Amino acid sequence: MKMRTQLFAVYVALLWAASASASTLLRMSLDQLAQASTEVVRAHVVSQETLWNHAHTRIYTYTTVAVDQTYKGNPASTLIVQQPGGTIGKVHVFVAGTIQFHSQAGYVLFLERSAADPSKFLPVGMMQGAYRIYRDATTQEERLILPLGFLTHGAPASGAASTIAGPAVPVRQFQREISTALSRPLTIPHGTAIPLAIRSTQLAGVRRMDVQGRTTSDLFPNAGLVIPAGSALSGMAERVGDSWEISWTEVSIRGKQVLLSARSSAPAVGSLRGRLLVVNVR
Amino acid sequence: MVQAKRAFRIRLEVLAAAAGSLTLLGAILAFAYTTYQNDVDGVPIPSRWANASFTWVLDNPGTPPGNVDTTDGTNPLPLKTVLINAFNSWATASLNGMQLTNISIANGNDVTNLPNPQIDCTNVVSFNDNDPADFPTGTASIAFTTVSTDYITNGAPGTPGTTYTFTECNGLETITTTSPAIVYDADIIFNPHAQFSTSTPPLSNHFDLQSVAAHETGHALGLDHSGVAHAVMFPFGDTGESQQRTPSTDDLIAISFLYPSSNFASYMGTISGQVTSPYIGGVYAAHVVAIDAITGNVVLDGLTNSDGTYELFVPPGSYNVLVLPLAPDDNHGIYSLSDFSGWTCGYDENAPPCCDTGTAQCLGVPVTNPINYTGKFF
């Protein structure tokens, strides 16, 4: 079953219904959004369609955006953003927390290339990964609306002053913040416990091996760092008595090499490959 | 009692039960309480489970999910017990000792590998979704819920009490109900790569399964996100936290709005008004927040209708009404709370109190006089 939907007619309700909204999210900082993304772009919405997946078990909405500016990655001129939910015929599947793209609207998007289909992109942190752009009617300045979750904290006021300052920032300011976030050196905090699986080993001398591992779950060690599941770690294992003592020296976070100082130990029984370990950063 | 449309700069104190004992059951609140709404011939209608009845099942592959710790910590509970508790938190919750919600929730037999989960009318709770498109790495998505809805397409809704018939579940089931818009399938999917705990308190670096489940079950029952930061339906949680196990007033009113008990009509009062702008008149989808004028706590929020009007059900008390910053737009409008940043005062250690204890001034504008809703119920 397939229905191509030109959603960007004026029919608001259709847009509302078709753009589904996850649900429970961990709040991500701008640094974390930038790190977790493979692509960070400014783009505007071109079209949208909703399809069943091949197994006819799930509905997904695909929004095509034209890239106006690239802050990270090497994207094509247009990108397809995939989100769960949408409308096909009489089937309206809502998923809270997805981005409700507006017709022709501009966005700053934090995206990850889909591992399942590299031609598609997934919003990082669901709705946290989309900042809608609008032009201030008074100043004509372009500003961004911060996604739900960037809490505004009110200060007591009285009388008619019941509308507090808006949660919007100038686009130029935000661009600078993205650049800063992307250029900021990454540091793994002391005490961070990193679960990993050893993927490969290679002899590197007598009783020594190079080891490669992959993290097995998403880690958010602090507000400025995310280590996505699958991030590659490298280290050196040395046979000491009946165990392998492994010194981990580097982790690759979305292509960015970060130095690491961590040790782990594993019994020297059988192959190291496939072992599940927890590495504690010193 | 007169139903008045007023600009929001009004003073109104919501009186006790006697003042609110009119036709309060439900209302067309275009966006208040942020339910899943369908456009029925121009009328936004919240989608409800037919006959206020909901049954869920666990997708059980035969082995417990490896990412749920049901053994460590203090008083860890079995997986299914936690899920039942989460659902019951909605069905049995009371507000000021009043049972305001009337929904029947049951747990059916476990299932495995359903072929068409989004439209088969089997409401599945799953920990087995390994599709990387659903839970990409590093994106902090802990769980989500797909909610399948339908609505009548043969004209406007009839008078309240009209019966409607839907054919759903791959054409296998006929659903008869008095709601012109229904939810007929909801599936809750937990991130298999996130670590959950059933302990109280939850283990550090683990998400509290009951809190996450309470949030997702709220979706399954028909609720979208709330902009109130301490509400169960606020979309963000963190590891080691469990405060979202228990529905807040905002959550309770929302679920009661969808599935009201007989107490709901007699107990609740209504704040209504209109948000206007000198440039465009009524403001669509403005975010309206009611603050308890005594405690200074945020009680609930909602969004305005297309003409800027709003009605908020509230328990007896005194309130300040605050209109939060509207997301300005250039012809694209605002359609849901996902377009808002969220807002809080009072509940968060980083948020200033809603009321200044020195001056007794609160955020927002005090409102007086009870206004009882007399609109239609669908």
Interface residues (C-beta under 8 A of the other chain):
Chain A: V12 A13 L14 L15 W16 A17 A20 S21 A22 S23 T24 L25 L26 R27 M28 Q32 Q35 A36 H56 T57 R58 I59 Y60 Q82 P84 G85 K90 V91 H92 V93 F94 V95 A96 G97 T98 I99 Q100 H102 S103 Q104 A105 E112 S114 A115 A116 D117 K120 L122 P123 V124 G125 M126 M127 Q128 G129 R132 Y134 R135 D136 A137 R143 I145 L146 P147 L148 G149 F150 L151 T152 H153 G154 A155 P156 A157 S158 G159 A160 S162 T163 I164 A165 G166 P167 A168 A193 T216 S217 D218 F220 V226 I227 P228 A229 G230 R254
Chain B: R9 Y36 Q37 N38 D39 P44 P115 N116 P117 Q118 I119 D131 P132 A133 D134 P136 T137 G138 T139 A140 S141 I142 A143 F144 T145 T146 V147 S148 T149 D150 Y151 T153 H193 A194 Q195 N205 F207 V212 H215 E216 H219 D224 H225 G227 A229 P235 F236 G237 D238 T239 N320 V321 L322 V323 L324 P325 L326 A327 P328 D329 D330 H332 G333 Y335 S336 L337 S338 D339 F340 S341 G342 W343 T344 C345 D348 N350 A351 P352 P353 C354 C355 D356 T359 Q361 C362 L363 G364 V365
